[in-house]
Amino acid sequence: MDFRITEGEQSLLFVIVAHLDSGSAPTVDELSAGVGHDARPEALALRRKGWILIDGSETVIALSPMAVQAVRNLRYGQRGQA
């Protein structure tokens, strides 16, 4: 897993996490509509780096196990900055 992600990838990651936490498995098109631009490049980069799992219909179905812990760490770091 590549832990180096861009600011845009991190922003999309938190959108994905919000969807998954609410029980929704978003498609890349739904993510694009939600963020107001084509999210496909960031989503594919997150998949390539091992952060998310995307099925054949371009639906984000889960975070990878290591990503779950990394997101917890990112959220904890953001709380400390507030």
PyMOL Python script that loads the backbone (N, CA, C, O; Angstrom):
from pymol import cmd

cmd.read_pdbstr("""\
ATOM      1  N   MET A   1       0.854  -1.185   0.000  1.00  0.00           N
ATOM      2  CA  MET A   1       0.000   0.000   0.000  1.00  0.00           C
ATOM      3  C   MET A   1       0.880   1.222   0.000  1.00  0.00           C
ATOM      4  O   MET A   1       1.852   1.308   0.751  1.00  0.00           O
ATOM      5  N   ASP A   2       0.532   2.168  -0.849  1.00  0.00           N
ATOM      6  CA  ASP A   2       1.263   3.430  -0.944  1.00  0.00           C
ATOM      7  C   ASP A   2       0.550   4.450  -0.061  1.00  0.00           C
ATOM      8  O   ASP A   2      -0.578   4.851  -0.349  1.00  0.00           O
ATOM      9  N   PHE A   3       1.210   4.864   1.007  1.00  0.00           N
ATOM     10  CA  PHE A   3       0.583   5.798   1.950  1.00  0.00           C
ATOM     11  C   PHE A   3       0.657   7.245   1.494  1.00  0.00           C
ATOM     12  O   PHE A   3       0.051   8.119   2.114  1.00  0.00           O
ATOM     13  N   ARG A   4       1.382   7.510   0.431  1.00  0.00           N
ATOM     14  CA  ARG A   4       1.497   8.883  -0.071  1.00  0.00           C
ATOM     15  C   ARG A   4       0.317   9.177  -0.992  1.00  0.00           C
ATOM     16  O   ARG A   4       0.256   8.681  -2.116  1.00  0.00           O
ATOM     17  N   ILE A   5      -0.614   9.986  -0.505  1.00  0.00           N
ATOM     18  CA  ILE A   5      -1.753  10.379  -1.329  1.00  0.00           C
ATOM     19  C   ILE A   5      -1.794  11.895  -1.401  1.00  0.00           C
ATOM     20  O   ILE A   5      -1.332  12.597  -0.502  1.00  0.00           O
ATOM     21  N   THR A   6      -2.363  12.377  -2.500  1.00  0.00           N
ATOM     22  CA  THR A   6      -2.455  13.819  -2.706  1.00  0.00           C
ATOM     23  C   THR A   6      -3.585  14.398  -1.861  1.00  0.00           C
ATOM     24  O   THR A   6      -4.397  13.665  -1.295  1.00  0.00           O
ATOM     25  N   GLU A   7      -3.621  15.705  -1.789  1.00  0.00           N
ATOM     26  CA  GLU A   7      -4.703  16.374  -1.054  1.00  0.00           C
ATOM     27  C   GLU A   7      -6.053  16.058  -1.691  1.00  0.00           C
ATOM     28  O   GLU A   7      -7.037  15.841  -0.984  1.00  0.00           O
ATOM     29  N   GLY A   8      -6.105  16.031  -3.020  1.00  0.00           N
ATOM     30  CA  GLY A   8      -7.352  15.701  -3.710  1.00  0.00           C
ATOM     31  C   GLY A   8      -7.801  14.277  -3.445  1.00  0.00           C
ATOM     32  O   GLY A   8      -8.992  14.016  -3.278  1.00  0.00           O
ATOM     33  N   GLU A   9      -6.834  13.342  -3.407  1.00  0.00           N
ATOM     34  CA  GLU A   9      -7.157  11.950  -3.093  1.00  0.00           C
ATOM     35  C   GLU A   9      -7.652  11.824  -1.661  1.00  0.00           C
ATOM     36  O   GLU A   9      -8.594  11.078  -1.391  1.00  0.00           O
ATOM     37  N   GLN A  10      -7.023  12.548  -0.742  1.00  0.00           N
ATOM     38  CA  GLN A  10      -7.462  12.494   0.656  1.00  0.00           C
ATOM     39  C   GLN A  10      -8.861  13.061   0.805  1.00  0.00           C
ATOM     40  O   GLN A  10      -9.682  12.516   1.542  1.00  0.00           O
ATOM     41  N   SER A  11      -9.132  14.150   0.109  1.00  0.00           N
ATOM     42  CA  SER A  11     -10.465  14.749   0.167  1.00  0.00           C
ATOM     43  C   SER A  11     -11.512  13.759  -0.346  1.00  0.00           C
ATOM     44  O   SER A  11     -12.559  13.584   0.278  1.00  0.00           O
ATOM     45  N   LEU A  12     -11.237  13.118  -1.469  1.00  0.00           N
ATOM     46  CA  LEU A  12     -12.174  12.132  -2.008  1.00  0.00           C
ATOM     47  C   LEU A  12     -12.290  10.938  -1.074  1.00  0.00           C
ATOM     48  O   LEU A  12     -13.377  10.381  -0.913  1.00  0.00           O
ATOM     49  N   LEU A  13     -11.199  10.543  -0.466  1.00  0.00           N
ATOM     50  CA  LEU A  13     -11.221   9.429   0.476  1.00  0.00           C
ATOM     51  C   LEU A  13     -12.216   9.678   1.599  1.00  0.00           C
ATOM     52  O   LEU A  13     -12.965   8.775   1.970  1.00  0.00           O
ATOM     53  N   PHE A  14     -12.236  10.895   2.147  1.00  0.00           N
ATOM     54  CA  PHE A  14     -13.177  11.197   3.223  1.00  0.00           C
ATOM     55  C   PHE A  14     -14.629  11.210   2.728  1.00  0.00           C
ATOM     56  O   PHE A  14     -15.542  10.875   3.483  1.00  0.00           O
ATOM     57  N   VAL A  15     -14.844  11.595   1.463  1.00  0.00           N
ATOM     58  CA  VAL A  15     -16.189  11.510   0.881  1.00  0.00           C
ATOM     59  C   VAL A  15     -16.601  10.042   0.780  1.00  0.00           C
ATOM     60  O   VAL A  15     -17.732   9.682   1.106  1.00  0.00           O
ATOM     61  N   ILE A  16     -15.675   9.204   0.327  1.00  0.00           N
ATOM     62  CA  ILE A  16     -15.948   7.770   0.228  1.00  0.00           C
ATOM     63  C   ILE A  16     -16.251   7.183   1.605  1.00  0.00           C
ATOM     64  O   ILE A  16     -17.202   6.417   1.758  1.00  0.00           O
ATOM     65  N   VAL A  17     -15.455   7.534   2.591  1.00  0.00           N
ATOM     66  CA  VAL A  17     -15.664   7.037   3.954  1.00  0.00           C
ATOM     67  C   VAL A  17     -17.045   7.437   4.460  1.00  0.00           C
ATOM     68  O   VAL A  17     -17.731   6.628   5.084  1.00  0.00           O
ATOM     69  N   ALA A  18     -17.460   8.671   4.201  1.00  0.00           N
ATOM     70  CA  ALA A  18     -18.792   9.116   4.639  1.00  0.00           C
ATOM     71  C   ALA A  18     -19.876   8.259   3.999  1.00  0.00           C
ATOM     72  O   ALA A  18     -20.833   7.868   4.667  1.00  0.00           O
ATOM     73  N   HIS A  19     -19.734   7.966   2.714  1.00  0.00           N
ATOM     74  CA  HIS A  19     -20.707   7.091   2.038  1.00  0.00           C
ATOM     75  C   HIS A  19     -20.729   5.713   2.671  1.00  0.00           C
ATOM     76  O   HIS A  19     -21.791   5.195   3.017  1.00  0.00           O
ATOM     77  N   LEU A  20     -19.548   5.120   2.820  1.00  0.00           N
ATOM     78  CA  LEU A  20     -19.471   3.759   3.362  1.00  0.00           C
ATOM     79  C   LEU A  20     -19.988   3.705   4.799  1.00  0.00           C
ATOM     80  O   LEU A  20     -20.662   2.749   5.184  1.00  0.00           O
ATOM     81  N   ASP A  21     -19.671   4.732   5.591  1.00  0.00           N
ATOM     82  CA  ASP A  21     -20.162   4.773   6.978  1.00  0.00           C
ATOM     83  C   ASP A  21     -21.682   4.842   7.049  1.00  0.00           C
ATOM     84  O   ASP A  21     -22.288   4.349   8.000  1.00  0.00           O
ATOM     85  N   SER A  22     -22.298   5.458   6.033  1.00  0.00           N
ATOM     86  CA  SER A  22     -23.759   5.565   6.026  1.00  0.00           C
ATOM     87  C   SER A  22     -24.428   4.355   5.381  1.00  0.00           C
ATOM     88  O   SER A  22     -25.652   4.311   5.255  1.00  0.00           O
ATOM     89  N   GLY A  23     -23.620   3.369   4.970  1.00  0.00           N
ATOM     90  CA  GLY A  23     -24.179   2.163   4.373  1.00  0.00           C
ATOM     91  C   GLY A  23     -24.338   2.225   2.872  1.00  0.00           C
ATOM     92  O   GLY A  23     -24.939   1.330   2.278  1.00  0.00           O
ATOM     93  N   SER A  24     -23.812   3.261   2.246  1.00  0.00           N
ATOM     94  CA  SER A  24     -23.916   3.442   0.806  1.00  0.00           C
ATOM     95  C   SER A  24     -22.605   3.072   0.141  1.00  0.00           C
ATOM     96  O   SER A  24     -21.539   3.476   0.605  1.00  0.00           O
ATOM     97  N   ALA A  25     -22.670   2.313  -0.935  1.00  0.00           N
ATOM     98  CA  ALA A  25     -21.493   1.989  -1.738  1.00  0.00           C
ATOM     99  C   ALA A  25     -21.567   2.850  -3.002  1.00  0.00           C
ATOM    100  O   ALA A  25     -22.293   2.510  -3.936  1.00  0.00           O
ATOM    101  N   PRO A  26     -20.829   3.956  -3.040  1.00  0.00           N
ATOM    102  CA  PRO A  26     -20.984   4.908  -4.150  1.00  0.00           C
ATOM    103  C   PRO A  26     -20.285   4.445  -5.425  1.00  0.00           C
ATOM    104  O   PRO A  26     -19.242   3.793  -5.382  1.00  0.00           O
ATOM    105  N   THR A  27     -20.883   4.797  -6.556  1.00  0.00           N
ATOM    106  CA  THR A  27     -20.195   4.596  -7.827  1.00  0.00           C
ATOM    107  C   THR A  27     -19.259   5.783  -8.052  1.00  0.00           C
ATOM    108  O   THR A  27     -19.385   6.823  -7.407  1.00  0.00           O
ATOM    109  N   VAL A  28     -18.337   5.607  -8.961  1.00  0.00           N
ATOM    110  CA  VAL A  28     -17.427   6.705  -9.279  1.00  0.00           C
ATOM    111  C   VAL A  28     -18.222   7.880  -9.847  1.00  0.00           C
ATOM    112  O   VAL A  28     -17.890   9.034  -9.576  1.00  0.00           O
ATOM    113  N   ASP A  29     -19.264   7.604 -10.628  1.00  0.00           N
ATOM    114  CA  ASP A  29     -20.101   8.684 -11.160  1.00  0.00           C
ATOM    115  C   ASP A  29     -20.810   9.446 -10.042  1.00  0.00           C
ATOM    116  O   ASP A  29     -20.911  10.672 -10.100  1.00  0.00           O
ATOM    117  N   GLU A  30     -21.301   8.737  -9.027  1.00  0.00           N
ATOM    118  CA  GLU A  30     -21.946   9.401  -7.887  1.00  0.00           C
ATOM    119  C   GLU A  30     -20.937  10.256  -7.119  1.00  0.00           C
ATOM    120  O   GLU A  30     -21.263  11.355  -6.670  1.00  0.00           O
ATOM    121  N   LEU A  31     -19.721   9.752  -6.973  1.00  0.00           N
ATOM    122  CA  LEU A  31     -18.684  10.545  -6.308  1.00  0.00           C
ATOM    123  C   LEU A  31     -18.386  11.806  -7.107  1.00  0.00           C
ATOM    124  O   LEU A  31     -18.227  12.887  -6.540  1.00  0.00           O
ATOM    125  N   SER A  32     -18.311  11.662  -8.425  1.00  0.00           N
ATOM    126  CA  SER A  32     -18.044  12.817  -9.288  1.00  0.00           C
ATOM    127  C   SER A  32     -19.133  13.871  -9.135  1.00  0.00           C
ATOM    128  O   SER A  32     -18.842  15.063  -9.031  1.00  0.00           O
ATOM    129  N   ALA A  33     -20.385  13.429  -9.122  1.00  0.00           N
ATOM    130  CA  ALA A  33     -21.499  14.363  -8.954  1.00  0.00           C
ATOM    131  C   ALA A  33     -21.423  15.040  -7.592  1.00  0.00           C
ATOM    132  O   ALA A  33     -21.710  16.231  -7.471  1.00  0.00           O
ATOM    133  N   GLY A  34     -21.043  14.292  -6.579  1.00  0.00           N
ATOM    134  CA  GLY A  34     -20.984  14.839  -5.223  1.00  0.00           C
ATOM    135  C   GLY A  34     -19.872  15.853  -5.014  1.00  0.00           C
ATOM    136  O   GLY A  34     -20.037  16.806  -4.252  1.00  0.00           O
ATOM    137  N   VAL A  35     -18.741  15.659  -5.682  1.00  0.00           N
ATOM    138  CA  VAL A  35     -17.623  16.584  -5.483  1.00  0.00           C
ATOM    139  C   VAL A  35     -17.561  17.672  -6.540  1.00  0.00           C
ATOM    140  O   VAL A  35     -16.780  18.616  -6.409  1.00  0.00           O
ATOM    141  N   GLY A  36     -18.372  17.556  -7.586  1.00  0.00           N
ATOM    142  CA  GLY A  36     -18.456  18.610  -8.580  1.00  0.00           C
ATOM    143  C   GLY A  36     -17.383  18.571  -9.664  1.00  0.00           C
ATOM    144  O   GLY A  36     -17.212  19.543 -10.401  1.00  0.00           O
ATOM    145  N   HIS A  37     -16.670  17.470  -9.767  1.00  0.00           N
ATOM    146  CA  HIS A  37     -15.703  17.278 -10.856  1.00  0.00           C
ATOM    147  C   HIS A  37     -15.507  15.780 -11.073  1.00  0.00           C
ATOM    148  O   HIS A  37     -15.968  14.962 -10.277  1.00  0.00           O
ATOM    149  N   ASP A  38     -14.828  15.435 -12.144  1.00  0.00           N
ATOM    150  CA  ASP A  38     -14.590  14.025 -12.443  1.00  0.00           C
ATOM    151  C   ASP A  38     -13.671  13.428 -11.385  1.00  0.00           C
ATOM    152  O   ASP A  38     -12.484  13.750 -11.332  1.00  0.00           O
ATOM    153  N   ALA A  39     -14.221  12.559 -10.545  1.00  0.00           N
ATOM    154  CA  ALA A  39     -13.462  11.950  -9.454  1.00  0.00           C
ATOM    155  C   ALA A  39     -12.747  10.676  -9.889  1.00  0.00           C
ATOM    156  O   ALA A  39     -12.037  10.056  -9.097  1.00  0.00           O
ATOM    157  N   ARG A  40     -12.935  10.284 -11.158  1.00  0.00           N
ATOM    158  CA  ARG A  40     -12.348   9.037 -11.639  1.00  0.00           C
ATOM    159  C   ARG A  40     -10.830   8.985 -11.461  1.00  0.00           C
ATOM    160  O   ARG A  40     -10.327   7.969 -10.981  1.00  0.00           O
ATOM    161  N   PRO A  41     -10.070  10.030 -11.823  1.00  0.00           N
ATOM    162  CA  PRO A  41      -8.615   9.938 -11.647  1.00  0.00           C
ATOM    163  C   PRO A  41      -8.185   9.701 -10.194  1.00  0.00           C
ATOM    164  O   PRO A  41      -7.293   8.894  -9.932  1.00  0.00           O
ATOM    165  N   GLU A  42      -8.817  10.402  -9.259  1.00  0.00           N
ATOM    166  CA  GLU A  42      -8.485  10.222  -7.845  1.00  0.00           C
ATOM    167  C   GLU A  42      -8.914   8.840  -7.351  1.00  0.00           C
ATOM    168  O   GLU A  42      -8.177   8.186  -6.613  1.00  0.00           O
ATOM    169  N   ALA A  43     -10.120   8.391  -7.764  1.00  0.00           N
ATOM    170  CA  ALA A  43     -10.611   7.083  -7.337  1.00  0.00           C
ATOM    171  C   ALA A  43      -9.700   5.968  -7.860  1.00  0.00           C
ATOM    172  O   ALA A  43      -9.368   5.036  -7.128  1.00  0.00           O
ATOM    173  N   LEU A  44      -9.304   6.068  -9.113  1.00  0.00           N
ATOM    174  CA  LEU A  44      -8.421   5.043  -9.669  1.00  0.00           C
ATOM    175  C   LEU A  44      -7.047   5.073  -9.013  1.00  0.00           C
ATOM    176  O   LEU A  44      -6.430   4.026  -8.814  1.00  0.00           O
ATOM    177  N   ALA A  45      -6.565   6.268  -8.676  1.00  0.00           N
ATOM    178  CA  ALA A  45      -5.284   6.378  -7.974  1.00  0.00           C
ATOM    179  C   ALA A  45      -5.375   5.741  -6.591  1.00  0.00           C
ATOM    180  O   ALA A  45      -4.452   5.046  -6.166  1.00  0.00           O
ATOM    181  N   LEU A  46      -6.483   5.975  -5.886  1.00  0.00           N
ATOM    182  CA  LEU A  46      -6.664   5.363  -4.556  1.00  0.00           C
ATOM    183  C   LEU A  46      -6.732   3.842  -4.662  1.00  0.00           C
ATOM    184  O   LEU A  46      -6.212   3.131  -3.802  1.00  0.00           O
ATOM    185  N   ARG A  47      -7.375   3.346  -5.722  1.00  0.00           N
ATOM    186  CA  ARG A  47      -7.427   1.888  -5.927  1.00  0.00           C
ATOM    187  C   ARG A  47      -6.024   1.350  -6.231  1.00  0.00           C
ATOM    188  O   ARG A  47      -5.601   0.346  -5.658  1.00  0.00           O
ATOM    189  N   ARG A  48      -5.322   2.016  -7.122  1.00  0.00           N
ATOM    190  CA  ARG A  48      -3.971   1.584  -7.501  1.00  0.00           C
ATOM    191  C   ARG A  48      -3.022   1.590  -6.301  1.00  0.00           C
ATOM    192  O   ARG A  48      -2.143   0.735  -6.194  1.00  0.00           O
ATOM    193  N   LYS A  49      -3.206   2.557  -5.402  1.00  0.00           N
ATOM    194  CA  LYS A  49      -2.349   2.678  -4.221  1.00  0.00           C
ATOM    195  C   LYS A  49      -2.781   1.755  -3.083  1.00  0.00           C
ATOM    196  O   LYS A  49      -2.113   1.690  -2.052  1.00  0.00           O
ATOM    197  N   GLY A  50      -3.897   1.040  -3.265  1.00  0.00           N
ATOM    198  CA  GLY A  50      -4.326   0.061  -2.275  1.00  0.00           C
ATOM    199  C   GLY A  50      -5.235   0.588  -1.187  1.00  0.00           C
ATOM    200  O   GLY A  50      -5.396  -0.064  -0.155  1.00  0.00           O
ATOM    201  N   TRP A  51      -5.838   1.755  -1.388  1.00  0.00           N
ATOM    202  CA  TRP A  51      -6.708   2.343  -0.364  1.00  0.00           C
ATOM    203  C   TRP A  51      -8.142   1.845  -0.448  1.00  0.00           C
ATOM    204  O   TRP A  51      -8.772   1.601   0.581  1.00  0.00           O
ATOM    205  N   ILE A  52      -8.669   1.689  -1.665  1.00  0.00           N
ATOM    206  CA  ILE A  52     -10.080   1.322  -1.829  1.00  0.00           C
ATOM    207  C   ILE A  52     -10.216   0.124  -2.761  1.00  0.00           C
ATOM    208  O   ILE A  52      -9.321  -0.172  -3.553  1.00  0.00           O
ATOM    209  N   LEU A  53     -11.352  -0.554  -2.650  1.00  0.00           N
ATOM    210  CA  LEU A  53     -11.695  -1.669  -3.525  1.00  0.00           C
ATOM    211  C   LEU A  53     -12.861  -1.228  -4.399  1.00  0.00           C
ATOM    212  O   LEU A  53     -13.888  -0.769  -3.901  1.00  0.00           O
ATOM    213  N   ILE A  54     -12.686  -1.375  -5.707  1.00  0.00           N
ATOM    214  CA  ILE A  54     -13.712  -0.991  -6.675  1.00  0.00           C
ATOM    215  C   ILE A  54     -14.079  -2.227  -7.476  1.00  0.00           C
ATOM    216  O   ILE A  54     -13.204  -2.949  -7.952  1.00  0.00           O
ATOM    217  N   ASP A  55     -15.392  -2.473  -7.626  1.00  0.00           N
ATOM    218  CA  ASP A  55     -15.819  -3.645  -8.395  1.00  0.00           C
ATOM    219  C   ASP A  55     -15.893  -3.323  -9.887  1.00  0.00           C
ATOM    220  O   ASP A  55     -15.536  -2.224 -10.311  1.00  0.00           O
ATOM    221  N   GLY A  56     -16.352  -4.278 -10.668  1.00  0.00           N
ATOM    222  CA  GLY A  56     -16.400  -4.123 -12.120  1.00  0.00           C
ATOM    223  C   GLY A  56     -17.355  -3.060 -12.623  1.00  0.00           C
ATOM    224  O   GLY A  56     -17.212  -2.592 -13.753  1.00  0.00           O
ATOM    225  N   SER A  57     -18.318  -2.669 -11.817  1.00  0.00           N
ATOM    226  CA  SER A  57     -19.263  -1.626 -12.231  1.00  0.00           C
ATOM    227  C   SER A  57     -18.849  -0.256 -11.681  1.00  0.00           C
ATOM    228  O   SER A  57     -19.660   0.667 -11.610  1.00  0.00           O
ATOM    229  N   GLU A  58     -17.583  -0.142 -11.296  1.00  0.00           N
ATOM    230  CA  GLU A  58     -17.018   1.103 -10.768  1.00  0.00           C
ATOM    231  C   GLU A  58     -17.733   1.583  -9.507  1.00  0.00           C
ATOM    232  O   GLU A  58     -17.972   2.777  -9.331  1.00  0.00           O
ATOM    233  N   THR A  59     -18.065   0.643  -8.645  1.00  0.00           N
ATOM    234  CA  THR A  59     -18.645   0.954  -7.346  1.00  0.00           C
ATOM    235  C   THR A  59     -17.584   0.728  -6.284  1.00  0.00           C
ATOM    236  O   THR A  59     -16.931  -0.316  -6.253  1.00  0.00           O
ATOM    237  N   VAL A  60     -17.418   1.714  -5.414  1.00  0.00           N
ATOM    238  CA  VAL A  60     -16.475   1.565  -4.308  1.00  0.00           C
ATOM    239  C   VAL A  60     -17.156   0.693  -3.267  1.00  0.00           C
ATOM    240  O   VAL A  60     -18.163   1.086  -2.678  1.00  0.00           O
ATOM    241  N   ILE A  61     -16.599  -0.496  -3.042  1.00  0.00           N
ATOM    242  CA  ILE A  61     -17.264  -1.444  -2.150  1.00  0.00           C
ATOM    243  C   ILE A  61     -16.656  -1.484  -0.754  1.00  0.00           C
ATOM    244  O   ILE A  61     -17.298  -1.959   0.182  1.00  0.00           O
ATOM    245  N   ALA A  62     -15.428  -0.994  -0.599  1.00  0.00           N
ATOM    246  CA  ALA A  62     -14.807  -1.039   0.725  1.00  0.00           C
ATOM    247  C   ALA A  62     -13.477  -0.300   0.728  1.00  0.00           C
ATOM    248  O   ALA A  62     -12.893  -0.013  -0.317  1.00  0.00           O
ATOM    249  N   LEU A  63     -13.022  -0.003   1.938  1.00  0.00           N
ATOM    250  CA  LEU A  63     -11.647   0.423   2.138  1.00  0.00           C
ATOM    251  C   LEU A  63     -10.821  -0.834   2.361  1.00  0.00           C
ATOM    252  O   LEU A  63     -11.332  -1.830   2.872  1.00  0.00           O
ATOM    253  N   SER A  64      -9.568  -0.797   1.989  1.00  0.00           N
ATOM    254  CA  SER A  64      -8.701  -1.930   2.310  1.00  0.00           C
ATOM    255  C   SER A  64      -8.495  -1.944   3.821  1.00  0.00           C
ATOM    256  O   SER A  64      -8.640  -0.906   4.467  1.00  0.00           O
ATOM    257  N   PRO A  65      -8.160  -3.096   4.397  1.00  0.00           N
ATOM    258  CA  PRO A  65      -7.958  -3.156   5.854  1.00  0.00           C
ATOM    259  C   PRO A  65      -6.914  -2.148   6.356  1.00  0.00           C
ATOM    260  O   PRO A  65      -7.111  -1.533   7.405  1.00  0.00           O
ATOM    261  N   MET A  66      -5.822  -1.975   5.630  1.00  0.00           N
ATOM    262  CA  MET A  66      -4.809  -1.008   6.069  1.00  0.00           C
ATOM    263  C   MET A  66      -5.328   0.423   5.962  1.00  0.00           C
ATOM    264  O   MET A  66      -4.958   1.285   6.759  1.00  0.00           O
ATOM    265  N   ALA A  67      -6.186   0.669   4.975  1.00  0.00           N
ATOM    266  CA  ALA A  67      -6.750   2.006   4.817  1.00  0.00           C
ATOM    267  C   ALA A  67      -7.659   2.366   5.979  1.00  0.00           C
ATOM    268  O   ALA A  67      -7.714   3.527   6.385  1.00  0.00           O
ATOM    269  N   VAL A  68      -8.373   1.387   6.519  1.00  0.00           N
ATOM    270  CA  VAL A  68      -9.256   1.645   7.669  1.00  0.00           C
ATOM    271  C   VAL A  68      -8.432   2.236   8.808  1.00  0.00           C
ATOM    272  O   VAL A  68      -8.824   3.241   9.403  1.00  0.00           O
ATOM    273  N   GLN A  69      -7.301   1.621   9.111  1.00  0.00           N
ATOM    274  CA  GLN A  69      -6.445   2.134  10.189  1.00  0.00           C
ATOM    275  C   GLN A  69      -5.847   3.485   9.814  1.00  0.00           C
ATOM    276  O   GLN A  69      -5.762   4.378  10.657  1.00  0.00           O
ATOM    277  N   ALA A  70      -5.439   3.643   8.576  1.00  0.00           N
ATOM    278  CA  ALA A  70      -4.857   4.909   8.142  1.00  0.00           C
ATOM    279  C   ALA A  70      -5.866   6.050   8.238  1.00  0.00           C
ATOM    280  O   ALA A  70      -5.511   7.163   8.625  1.00  0.00           O
ATOM    281  N   VAL A  71      -7.129   5.775   7.884  1.00  0.00           N
ATOM    282  CA  VAL A  71      -8.174   6.800   7.987  1.00  0.00           C
ATOM    283  C   VAL A  71      -8.397   7.172   9.446  1.00  0.00           C
ATOM    284  O   VAL A  71      -8.585   8.346   9.763  1.00  0.00           O
ATOM    285  N   ARG A  72      -8.380   6.192  10.329  1.00  0.00           N
ATOM    286  CA  ARG A  72      -8.502   6.503  11.767  1.00  0.00           C
ATOM    287  C   ARG A  72      -7.387   7.447  12.188  1.00  0.00           C
ATOM    288  O   ARG A  72      -7.624   8.415  12.910  1.00  0.00           O
ATOM    289  N   ASN A  73      -6.167   7.164  11.734  1.00  0.00           N
ATOM    290  CA  ASN A  73      -5.032   8.022  12.082  1.00  0.00           C
ATOM    291  C   ASN A  73      -5.187   9.418  11.482  1.00  0.00           C
ATOM    292  O   ASN A  73      -4.878  10.410  12.142  1.00  0.00           O
ATOM    293  N   LEU A  74      -5.663   9.507  10.233  1.00  0.00           N
ATOM    294  CA  LEU A  74      -5.876  10.811   9.616  1.00  0.00           C
ATOM    295  C   LEU A  74      -6.940  11.603  10.354  1.00  0.00           C
ATOM    296  O   LEU A  74      -6.780  12.803  10.578  1.00  0.00           O
ATOM    297  N   ARG A  75      -8.033  10.934  10.737  1.00  0.00           N
ATOM    298  CA  ARG A  75      -9.093  11.614  11.494  1.00  0.00           C
ATOM    299  C   ARG A  75      -8.579  12.095  12.843  1.00  0.00           C
ATOM    300  O   ARG A  75      -8.898  13.204  13.270  1.00  0.00           O
ATOM    301  N   TYR A  76      -7.796  11.280  13.506  1.00  0.00           N
ATOM    302  CA  TYR A  76      -7.235  11.658  14.803  1.00  0.00           C
ATOM    303  C   TYR A  76      -6.337  12.883  14.644  1.00  0.00           C
ATOM    304  O   TYR A  76      -6.394  13.801  15.462  1.00  0.00           O
ATOM    305  N   GLY A  77      -5.516  12.906  13.609  1.00  0.00           N
ATOM    306  CA  GLY A  77      -4.648  14.049  13.345  1.00  0.00           C
ATOM    307  C   GLY A  77      -5.420  15.318  13.062  1.00  0.00           C
ATOM    308  O   GLY A  77      -5.011  16.402  13.477  1.00  0.00           O
ATOM    309  N   GLN A  78      -6.533  15.195  12.360  1.00  0.00           N
ATOM    310  CA  GLN A  78      -7.357  16.366  12.077  1.00  0.00           C
ATOM    311  C   GLN A  78      -8.003  16.906  13.332  1.00  0.00           C
ATOM    312  O   GLN A  78      -8.160  18.119  13.467  1.00  0.00           O
ATOM    313  N   ARG A  79      -8.383  16.037  14.255  1.00  0.00           N
ATOM    314  CA  ARG A  79      -8.968  16.496  15.517  1.00  0.00           C
ATOM    315  C   ARG A  79      -7.959  17.311  16.308  1.00  0.00           C
ATOM    316  O   ARG A  79      -8.324  18.295  16.952  1.00  0.00           O
ATOM    317  N   GLY A  80      -6.702  16.914  16.266  1.00  0.00           N
ATOM    318  CA  GLY A  80      -5.662  17.616  16.995  1.00  0.00           C
ATOM    319  C   GLY A  80      -5.360  18.988  16.426  1.00  0.00           C
ATOM    320  O   GLY A  80      -4.792  19.838  17.113  1.00  0.00           O
ATOM    321  N   GLN A  81      -5.741  19.213  15.155  1.00  0.00           N
ATOM    322  CA  GLN A  81      -5.470  20.499  14.509  1.00  0.00           C
ATOM    323  C   GLN A  81      -6.579  21.514  14.766  1.00  0.00           C
ATOM    324  O   GLN A  81      -6.378  22.712  14.567  1.00  0.00           O
ATOM    325  N   ALA A  82      -7.723  21.058  15.197  1.00  0.00           N
ATOM    326  CA  ALA A  82      -8.873  21.966  15.367  1.00  0.00           C
ATOM    327  C   ALA A  82      -8.711  22.902  16.521  1.00  0.00           C
ATOM    328  O   ALA A  82      -9.594  23.718  16.782  1.00  0.00           O
TER     329      ALA A  82
END
""", "prot")
cmd.dss("prot")
cmd.show_as("cartoon", "prot")
cmd.util.cbc("prot")
cmd.orient("prot")
